[in-house]
Amino acid sequence: MIIKKSHYKKPSFHFEILRICFSILQGVKRKWIKRWEVNKFTINYGEEVFYSNRHMGFPSLKMDLGQSLICDGCKLCKKICPTNCIEIDLKNGDGNGKDNLACFSIDLRSCFYCNLCVSVCPISAIEFKNGFFSAQNNVDKFKVDLLERSNKQSPPYNLFH
Amino acid sequence: MKNLEEKLNLHRGGNDTGEIFVEGDPNSINSELNLLKNQFGFCYFLDMYAAECPGDDFDFKIYYYILNLDENIRIRYTVSISSKFSMPSVTSIWKCSDWYEREIHEMYGVYFVNRNLDRLLLPAGCSEKPMLNSFRMGQEIEATTPFGPYFTKRNQKDPLKNWTKISTWTKSTHLSFKLWLQSDEGKVSDSIVEVGFLHRGVEKLCQNLNLFQLSPYIQRVNSHSLFCGELSWLMAIEQRLQIKIPPKAMAIRMLLAEFSRIWEHFYFVEQVCLKLKMDKDIREFQFYKEYITELFENYTGRRQYSNVFIGGVPSELQAGWITSCYDFLPKLEIFTSKKIRELSKDYFFSEILRSDSIDGNTALELSLTGPTLRGCGINFDIRKSFPYYHYESVDFEIPLGKHGSSFDRVLVRLEEVRQSTSIILQLLDNLPTGNLLDEGHEIVSLFKAQDDGNFNALDLMNLIDGVKISKDVSYSSIEAGSGEWGIHLHGDGSNKASRLRISPPSFSLLQAFQSLVIGREVSEYGAFLESFGINSSEVDR
């Protein structure tokens, strides 16, 4: 038996009363000291957010060094997605190849953030970046066209700011 | 064991899982199960569920899983019946089979003789049987009223005035079920637990999805844990596909599982403290829980539910992760031993929590699991009796309680935290080297294509559909924070699971709570409930 037998001893009532009195006194003393060091300002919260290196926030398409998309539209991510939230359209029918994407959108209402699309992608063209997708005022805004967002110069993932 | 073979028509299972398969006759089921229980010591009722068998002569098969605690042998007792056959009930042998039979009746329409078959998970007045293959996904269910038999039962028995309704809107319950307590001079004289408000039909969903796509669904069955549901699913599928994950991947998974266990134990002890209005302790527990989630996020990228996939683990431990563990774990151990000392010396805490007691026989009869069972003094832990991964080579002990009171459960939980910290330290000291994925198996090429560079998108596409599981039944379980978390996986040779049964611990724990709360003070039900470690999204599935 690992649990010590002493833990099963019943504590005495009088000792408990003494302990409570002591802790009340301690609290009063602490409060008394705190009186003289009043903080006039509340601490700012939410300005600096630290992410871990592997934090998974908002999904986005990766660009290579020449600022063109890596994705060639092989539709593996669409195949493995458990909730069918990815939509991919190609310009020239079924043919693969770069610069062939017409539409790449994710419905974030049904996205699990399960990372399956990222781990399956053979050329690692999709990733989860830092940043949160916050509440929106319109349902349609949850259906995000990643292609459109990747063309913008500003951080594409942070819709809130 | 030879006597057993003579008397019953049994054969041994493969995979060295210590399972025995018995095919029984539905008419003599009561006598045979009685024999197994009383003569051969199979006293612990694990699970019971039904499955459709479309190719055979029979309509349904009903599976009983029972366990011998002394020799660690599981028996899978199978009965094949037609849809018009009325099954004899086994509630006289195991009290805890009550809810299981009601669930089978609701989901499949199997009729059980001589017993009350009230609604359990579906809305009242529902005539559809949603787990049948004829029921399509997305089909609507007609329900008459939300209050069915429960409402009438309550009216018939007593006038309304003595019943108290406790639900999510009550400050003290974070769980999504309704609890009706009838009080008599401050003590509970009768109780009803109403579940089924969260029912998402995960098991039905999983039958229509590819094998790769299941893990995010099974992760979310338990919302109070970081890792447990996913781990048991991965163990089930890897056993079936004969994937042998490398030792390093095993060690990393064990690390995550042990951190998840510590998190869960702190969560439930914190909830007990919350019910007793001990604010200072809550803040301390929350601080340590937060640190654990940060460690978890640093490895997996998320605060809850990892992205570990079939065949291994996705990534190496980050630089600095191990050193931050070495900094944190001694502090954690000092904190827990301090907490054990403080809480056992606290007069009011121990006075309230020591008042109830559960003895070993009732614990077995109600099939309690996890720390709740160990608090009653019964030594059963999956990590010791059916060891998986590196648990055989790691030194740790199993704490046992004395009286089975809430106080014992809190002590057992806190003591287990100390054992888990020692497990983590041992793992970090002897962390194996090598691959992270099982290179030998074809599945891994799906997740490894980025590194290799040689791939054909069409081949990978075919691989997602092409992975098939054999026509067989298997069971695999892990020790989660609140008990045995098992998964039954049925295959029919295709790339989908023909039946996937999730058997979480909370189902039997909540059922046991319904009968154990009787005779206790109404005001103390909160701490009593939280010490079990029940999660209602597991119950509903």
Contacts between the chains, C-beta under 8 A, distances in Angstrom:
chain1	res1	chain2	res2	distance
A	1	B	399	7.8
A	1	B	400	6.1
A	2	B	397	5.2
A	2	B	398	7.8
A	2	B	399	4.7
A	2	B	400	7.8
A	2	B	415	5.9
A	2	B	419	7.9
A	3	B	399	5.3
A	3	B	400	7.3
A	3	B	401	7.2
A	3	B	411	5.5
A	3	B	412	7.3
A	3	B	415	5.5
A	6	B	344	7.8
A	7	B	340	6.5
A	7	B	341	7.8
A	7	B	344	4.0
A	7	B	411	6.2
A	8	B	344	7.6
A	8	B	402	6.4
A	9	B	344	7.9
A	10	B	350	7.0
A	10	B	354	7.9
A	11	B	344	7.6
A	11	B	345	5.0
A	11	B	346	7.0
A	11	B	347	4.8
A	11	B	350	6.6
A	12	B	347	7.6
A	13	B	347	6.1
A	15	B	347	7.5
A	16	B	346	7.6
A	16	B	347	3.4
A	16	B	348	7.1
A	19	B	347	8.0
A	52	B	294	7.6
A	52	B	297	5.2
A	52	B	298	4.6
A	52	B	301	7.2
A	53	B	298	7.6
A	53	B	318	6.6
A	54	B	297	7.5
A	54	B	298	6.9
A	54	B	299	7.3
A	54	B	300	7.0
A	54	B	301	3.8
A	54	B	315	7.4
A	54	B	318	7.3
A	55	B	297	6.7
A	55	B	301	5.8
A	56	B	301	4.3
A	56	B	302	5.6
A	56	B	307	7.8
A	74	B	457	3.8
A	74	B	461	7.9
A	75	B	457	8.0
A	75	B	461	7.8
A	76	B	457	6.1
A	76	B	460	5.8
A	76	B	461	6.3
A	76	B	464	7.8
A	79	B	461	5.9
A	79	B	464	5.7
A	80	B	210	7.5
A	80	B	212	5.8
A	80	B	213	6.6
A	80	B	464	5.8
A	81	B	213	7.7
A	82	B	209	6.2
A	82	B	213	3.8
A	82	B	214	7.7
A	82	B	216	5.6
A	82	B	217	6.8
A	96	B	457	7.1
A	112	B	216	4.4
A	113	B	302	7.1
A	114	B	215	7.3
A	114	B	216	3.8
A	114	B	219	8.0
A	114	B	307	6.8
A	115	B	301	7.3
A	115	B	307	3.8
A	115	B	314	8.0
A	116	B	212	7.0
A	116	B	213	7.3
A	116	B	216	7.4
A	116	B	307	7.9
A	116	B	309	7.5
A	119	B	307	6.9
A	119	B	309	6.0
A	119	B	314	6.0
A	119	B	447	5.4
A	120	B	446	6.2
A	120	B	447	7.0
A	120	B	460	7.5
A	121	B	450	7.1
A	122	B	449	3.6
A	122	B	450	5.9
A	122	B	455	4.6
A	122	B	457	6.7
A	122	B	460	6.5
A	123	B	450	6.9
A	124	B	450	5.0
A	128	B	301	7.1
